[in-house]
């Protein structure tokens, strides 16, 4: 590899506390919900909440893995909330969301199904109580356990998403307890079971341009139709450093290549995250079915 990695300028984050944002924030705080928007310090929280889209995190706020890029707390979970699925659906209804993304921490401690039963119950509760709201799930890998994945698939979310997060070469330093090929297999299994499938990754962690393109080729070959690509931003000094800030033109090039490769929806930009404009992704993907 002969490409040179250089640093550019850190993207600017716009902070605008609108009435829409305040309303969603109030519901989140009142119902004691966890959101990945807050836990992962998402730069788009103000825009997304103003658009009445949100990413709710279930199964507690303590993860059993310690990924080098992620600011979610890690440790031994003590979560015990049998009504979480119902409370989540009621909060979605109260927020009048048109699209919701449900995600969760990794729960490798739940050896029976890694939290898949709670996942399935939450999807069904949202469908029952908020039938006009489309639902996207951004799940962990469930350690590749197919019976667990099938529980989630059976609840029929409108979009199934699981992130590869980065190129394969640096995966172990980015996600030491994950397996890159297993993530690809999860995506293949979702497509095989007839779900509209989505994934995403970060750049700025030491990858090269050709490696990103090769990753997109590998992903599109699985049947994934939605791909998101954004700049890695170091959440704290204890997390992996940013190797470089990717130029706007490079993001534009990735988008052009991704669409040419065959993705139906390709979102690429410095502040793009998995759930960024997720409502539009869902609409476009479902219209293309």
N, C-alpha and C positions, 0 to 999 in steps of 0.2 A: 504494500500500500504506500503510495507516494504522495497522497494528498496532504496538504499542510493544514493543521487545525489552528485557527486564530480566533482571538476574542473580539467580539463586536460590542455593541451597546445593549445594556439591559433594557428590555421593553418597559414602557411606562404603563402603570396601572391606574385606571381612572376610578375615583371614588365619588359616587353620587348617591346619597341616601334619599331616595324618592319615597313617596307615600306607598307605592307598591312594595318596595323593599321593607318598609317599616311594618306593613301589615303582615307579610309572610314571617318576618322576624318575631313579631308578637305571638303568632300562632305557634311557632317553633318553640319559643321559650315557655309559653303557657302550658304546652302539652309535653314539655320536657323531652323533646325529640333530639336525637343526635343527627346532625347533617354532615356529610363529607365536605360540603361547602365551607363549613366552619373548621372542622377537624383537620382538613388537609390544606387550609388557608388558601382556598381557591381565589385567584385574582378576578374572577368574573361574578362573584357572589352578588354584587349590587345590580348588575345588568340582568342576570338570570332571575333573581327574586322579583325584580320589577316586571319581568315578562311573565310572572306567575308560573315559573318552572323551578323545581327544586330537586335536590338529591338527598333523600333521607337514608340514614344509615341504621340498619337494624342489627340485632344480636349484640348490643352493647357498644361501648366505645374503647374497648381494650382488645388489641390484636395479639394473636399468638405468634405472629411473625414480626421480624424487625427489618423491613426493607430499607435500604440506604437512602431512598429518595422521599420516604413518606413520613409525615409529621403526626400521624395517628398514634396514640399511646400504645405501648406494647407491654406485655406482662401476662399474668395469670388472670383471666376474666372471672368476674364474680356475678355476671349478669343473670338475673332471674326475673323475667317479666312475661308471664303466660298470656297477658292481654296485649302484648306489644303489637301483634298483627292487627287487632281491632283498633287500637289507639292510632296506629299509623293510618289506617283507612279513614278514620274520623277526622284526623288532621288534614289529610288530602282533601276531604270533602269541605272542611271549613275554609281551607285556603282557596277553594274553587280553582284548583289547578287544572289546566288543560292537558298537561303532560307531566308525569312524575317519573323520576329515576330512583329506583331502590338499589342501594348497595349495602355492603356489610363488611365488617372486619373479618379476617380469617379466624375460623374457630376450629383449629386442628385438635382442640381438646375434646370436642364432641364426637367421640369415636364412632357412634352409630351411623350418622349421616352428615356430620360436619355442619349442622344447622339447616339442612335442606328442607326439613319439615316446616320449620318456621318460615323459610323462604316461600314455600308453596302456599302456606296459610295466608301469608301477607298478600301475595298476588291475588288470591281468591277473594280476600276481604275487600281489597281495593276494587276489583271488578264488580263485586256485589253492590257495594255502597256508593261507588263513583263510576257508573258504567260509561259515562261520556269522557272519562279521562284515559288517555292512552298510557300504557305502563311499559317502562323499559327496566330491565334488571341488569345491573353491573355486578357480576358475581365473582367470588374467589374461584379457585380451580377445584375445590372439593377433593383435592389430592387425586383428581382424575377418576374418582369413584363413580362409575356409570350409574348404579342404582340411585345415588344421591342426585346426580344430574337429571335423571329421568323424572324424579319427583318434581323438580323445578320446571322441566319442560312440560309436564302434564298439566300444570296450572296455566299454560299458554299465555305468557307475557307477549305483548305486541313486538318487543325487541329483546333479544338475548345478547348481552354484551359481556365479554371477558377480555381484559387487556393483556397484550403481549409485553407492553411497557417499554421495551427497548430492543435493540438488535441482539441476536443470539450470542455474539462473541463476548459481550460485557454483562450478560444476564446474571451470572453468578455474583458479581460484585454489586449489582443493583438490587437483585432479589435473591439473597443467599439461600433461602429456604424454599424457593420455587424451582420449577423446571421449565425451561423455555419450550421444549418439544411437547411437554404435557399441556401447556397452554394452547399450542397449535392443535393438539388432539381434541381438547375441549371444544374449540371452535368448529372443527370438523364434525364432531358428534352432534353439535347443535344444528348445523346445516343438514346433516343426515336425518335429523328428526323433524325437519320442516320448519324451523324457526328462522325468522329474519335475524341475521347475525351481524354483530358489530365488534370491532376491536379498535385499540388505539395505542400509540406509543409516544415517547418523549425523545427529543433530540437535544444535543448540548452536553452529552455525557461521555463523549470521546469516540463516537461513531464517525464513519466516513460516508460521504454522499452515496457512493455505490452500494454500501452496506444497507442504507435505508431503502434504496430502490430494490435491492434483492429481498429485503424483508417484506416489502409490499407485494412483490411477486409471489413469495411463499404464502402470504396471507390470502391474496386474491384466488390462488389455486385451491384453497379450502372451500370456497363458496361464500366467504364473507362479502357483504355488499356495502357496508359502511365502515369507513376508516378515518380516524382522527389523528392528527399529528401536531404536537405543540412543543414549545420550549420548556425544558426543565428549569425550574427556579428553586434554588436551595432554600428550604424552609427555615433552617437554623444552621449555625456554624457546626453543629454536630452531625449534619447530614453530608452526603456526597457533594463535593464542590462542582460548580459549573465549569466545564472545560471550555465552552465557548457559547456565545450568544449568536444564534443563527440569523442571517440577514433575511429581510422580508422577501427578496427576490428568490432566495433558495426555497422558502416555504411555497412561493408561487410555482416554482419549478416542480416541487413534490406534488402539488395539487394537480398540475397538468399531467404529469406522468401517471399518477394514481388513476385519474379518469381514463387515460389512454389504456391502462392495464385492464380496466374493466370494473372498477368500483362504481356502484350506482351513486354513492354519496361520498365525497372526499372533502374533509374540513382540515385546512392546514394554515397555521399562523402562530405567531409568538405566544399568544395567550389562549390558544385553543386547548381545551381539556375534554375528557371523555363525554361530559354532559353538556358541553357548550353547544347551544342551538339544537339540543337534543329533540325538542318538539318539531323543529323543521326537518331534521333527519328522519324522524318517524313518519311524518306526513309524506315526504318524498319517497321513502322506501315502500310504504304501504300503497301508495298510488301506483308504484311500479310493479306491484305483485302480478 
